[in-house]
């Protein structure tokens, strides 16, 4: 019998490691540091449900065989942000920043990371070119993968959640309620309760943009060339160019929101490859149902532990970072982060990720 084929994950680095994540916590500068973060989340972090650590919760012993041979490759997907024409093809097989068609045939999952970049559309001519070369190119590429390579599992975190939402026909905007930072209580809706088998999660957050619920595809306004429409949510007086909708994108059926927080109405989404909603609430079928997830996103950061979020808040808050996280919110978030009376819900998200990956591994090795 031949050995099972290893699982291959492409980590799309949208926010390279910098600052204290490198100098204090030792992660490699740049995109490689992003790969280290997610590889550690899955295989090395002793604080999560780790199938390689027999002292921790083992939710499926088969995962150990997958984890020990797990391969992660990083792609600096935003790269230099060279402008692309507004009528550019959805997929460019020659772009070195993204996996080619041949390479996509070897990839089992894609993780789209967080970023300091914004999905929000811009009008400024120079910034517009950068936006086209970074955000629009990645958005169209992700949609190509989703539509043409449905066997590839897709996970989006923070910025990854936002750009996958954008690629799915949703709108992304600056959150009028401001920055959401630090350990945050996320309330689960019925779908979320079925996925996680509980009513709430606590997830690290650090973002000021969000995915809107009340702006449909196509919008009601027009933010200029490139096929993008814009419509501010009711009661908003923000310029229409701050709300991004791609009118050329067809919404993805079956993509459902699983939770919200006090500041963010869309904390993540999930799409299954088949109808398994009833199975989610059946204890003997629950883990198998999670294997059928195709797309899973979270606005929060399960990969960030308390030390990581601390240094990020320190690096990105005012006054040392003008225009960054307001000092009062930073201090409040740091105080919550020091409160050890609660546990972060890393296990809950790790289980979802691992069951998704187990589904990909089973399909790959079925023969």
N, C-alpha and C positions, 0 to 999 in steps of 0.2 A: 504494500500500500504506500503510495507517495505521500510525502509530508504535506500538510495543509498549506495553502498559499497564505502569506502574511497579509494583514490588513494595512492598506496604504492610505494615509490621511494627508491631504494638502492643506497646510495652514496659510491662509491668505492674510499676510501681515499688512494691516491698514494703519497701524500706529506703532512704529518702531520703538523699542525700549530706549529710554534716555534718562538723564537726571539721576535721582537717588535710587531708582530701580536698579541702576548699574553700580553707582558708587557705594551705596549702603547695603543693598541686598544681593549684589553680585551677578545679576543677569547680564548677559552679553549685550553690548550696544547694538542697536539696529534691529533688522528683521529677525535675525537669529535668536535674539532674546525673546521675541514673540513666540517663536516655535518652542523655546524652552518652557515658557509659561504653560502652554496647552499640553505639551507632552507630560509635564509634571502634574498637571491637573488630572490626567488620565492614569498615569502609571507610577508616580513617585511621591505624591503628596500623602503623608501619613495621616492627615486630618480628614480624608474623605473615604468613601467606600472604595477601597483599593483591592482589586482581586489578586494582587501579588503579595499582600500582607495578611498572613493567616490570623493575625490577632484582631483584624478589623472585620466589619460586616461583609460576608461573602454572599452576594445575592445570586450568583450563579457560578459554580466552580469552573465551568467551561470558559469563563472570561479570562482566567489565568493564562490559558494557552494562547488566547488572542493577544493579551497584553504583553506577554514576554517577547513577542516577535513584532510588536507594533512599530510601524515605520512612519515617521512624520517628515515631510519636506516642506520648506517654507518658500513662499513666493512674495516678493516685495511688490504687491499688485498695484499700488498707487504710483510707484516709481517716480519718474521725473515729471509726470503730468503733462507730456507734450500734447498740444491741442489735437483733436481729431475733428474731421468734418461733421456737421450735424446730420448728414445723410450717410454716415459711415455704417458699414455692415455690423450686425449684432455680434459677429464672431470674426476675429482676425487670427488665423492660424500661425501668423508669423510674429505676433507680439511676444517678445521674450519675457514680459512681466507676468504672463498668464500661461497655464498649461495648454499645450497644443492639443489638437484632436487626438493624435496618437497617445499622448500622455493621459488625456482624460480617460482613455480606455483602460488604464491601469490604476486609476484612482477610485477608492471606495467611498470616501467622504471628504467634504470640504468644511473647514472651520473658518468663518470670516470674523476677524478680530475687531476689537474696539479701535478708536482712532480719535485724534484731535481734529481731524477734518470734519466738515459738515456736508451732509447730503443736500442741504438747502440750495436752491437755484440762485445764481447771482447774475446781475446785469452788467457790471463793470466789464469792459472789453477784455482787459488782461486777465482778470479773475475768471471771467467766463471761459476763456480758453483753457485755463487750468482746470476748471470744473468739468469741461467737456472731456479733457484728456485724462482726468482721474475718475470722477464720480460717474459720469454718464457711460464711459467705457466699461467700468466695472459693473454697473447696473445692467447693461445690455448683455454682458458676458454671463453674469449669473443667471439671467433669465434664459439664455441659450442653454446653459447646462441643465437647468430645471426642466425645460421643455424637451430637450433632446437626449439627455442622459438621466432618466428618472431613477435608475438604480443607484446613482450617487447620492448619499445622504448629505444634507446641507444644514449646517449649524451656524447661526449668526448671534453675535454677542455685542450689545450696545450699538456702536456704529454698524456692525454686521446685521443686527436686527433692523435698523433703520433702512439700510440700503437694500436688504432683501424685501422689506415692505414696499419700498419704492419700485423695485423690480416686479412686484406683484400688483402694481396699480394703485398703491396708496400714497397718501400725502405726508410729507415730513416738514416740520415747522420748528421754529424756536418756541420753546415752552414759555407761555406768558407767566407762568407761576415760578419761573426761575430755575436755578440749579437744583438738582436732586443728588444728594451726596451722602455717602456712608451707609451703614446698615439700615435697610428700609423694609418695612412691613408690606408685603405684597398679598393682597386679598385675591383668592382664587374664585373664579366663576364655576359653573357646573362642569364645564369641560376641564378646567384646571384641577378641580377636586377629583375628577375621574383619573386624570393623568398622574397626579401626585399622591392621591389617596389621603389628603388632608385639606384643611381649609385655608391655610396661609403659609407663606414662606418668608424668610428674612434673607435678603440678598444685598450685597454691596452694590452701590450705585455711584456713578460720577458722570453726569451728562446734563446738558442744557437744551438739547433738541428732543423732540418726541414724535411719535407716529400718531397722526390724527385719526379720529374715528368719524368725524362729521363732515369730511370733505371727500366726495366720491371721485372716481376716476373721470378725467376730462375737465373737471372744474367748471367754473362759470365765467372765468375771466381769461385773459390771454397775457402771458408774461413775455411775449416776444417770439423770436424765431426758434426753430428746433423742435416744434411740436409739443411744447409744454404749456399747459394751462394752469391758472392759479386762482384760488378762491379762499380768502381768509375765512376762518370759522366765524359763526355768528357772534357779534359783539366785539370783534377784533378790529382795530384800526391800524394794524400793521400793514406795511406795503405788500401788495399782492405777490411781489417777487420773492417773498420770504416763505411762500408755501409752494411746494414742489409736487406736481403731478405730471406724469408722462402720459399724454393722451393717446399715444400709439400702443400702449401696453394693455393687453387683455387681462382682467383680473384672474387670479388663480382660484379655481373652485376648491372648496373644502379647507381653505386656510382659515383657522379660527383662533380668536384671541382667548388666552387662558387666564389672564389676571390683570389687576390694576393696583395702583397705589394712590395715596392722597394727592400726589402731584402729577402722576402720569397715568393716563387712562388706558394705555396699551403697554403692558409690561412684557408681552411676548405672544408668539403665535405658534401653532402647530398644524401640520397637515399629514394625514395618514395616506398610505398607498391604497388602502381599501377600508371599507366600513367596519371598524372594530370598536365602535363606541360602546356597544353592549358588553363586549369582552373586557373593557377596561375596569369595570366594577365587579368582575367575577374573579375572586382571588386566584383560582387555578389558571386563569387565562390572561391575567393582567400583564405579566412580564412579556409574554408572547405578543400581546397587542402593541406594546411599546416598540417591539422590533419592527413594526410596520410603519413607523414614523418616517416620512420622507424629508420634511422640513421642520426644524425646531429653532425658534429664536427667543432670546431674552434680552430685555433692556438692561438688566443687571449683569454683574460680573461674578460668576461663580469661581472664576480662576483667581480672584484677588482675595488673599487672606487679610487679616487685620494689619499686619506690618506693611503689606503692599498698598492697601488703601490709604494708610497713614502717610507714606512717603509721596504718594500721588497727590493727596490733598495739600501737603506741604509745598510741593513743587508748583501746583496750579492754582493756588489761592492768592488773593490780594493780601497785602500790598506788594509782595515780591513779584507777583505776576499780574500787572495791571489789566483789568478787564476779565480776570479769571473768577474763581469762586469767591463770592463776597466773604469777608472775614467772619461775619457773624454766623453764616451757614457753615463755614469751614470749622469754626470752633465747636459748634453744636454737633457736627458730624464726628469730629475727633472725640468728643466726650461720649457719644453713643458707641463709638468703636472701642472705647476702653471699658465699656460695661460688659463684664463677662457673665452676666446673669442669663444670657441667652446664647444659643448656638446659631451660627450661620447655616443656611439650608443647602450646604454644598453637597451633602450626600444625596439629597433628593434630585438635584439636577444631574449629578454624576450618574445616578442609576438610569435616568432617561438617556443620557449620552451613550452609556455602555450598552444598553439594550438596542438602541439604534444601530450601533456598530456591530453588535452580535448579529442583528438581522442582515447587515451587509456581508459579514463574514460567512454566515450560513449560506447565503445566496452564491457567494463566490466559490465556496467549496462543496456545493451540492453535488457536483459531478464526481 
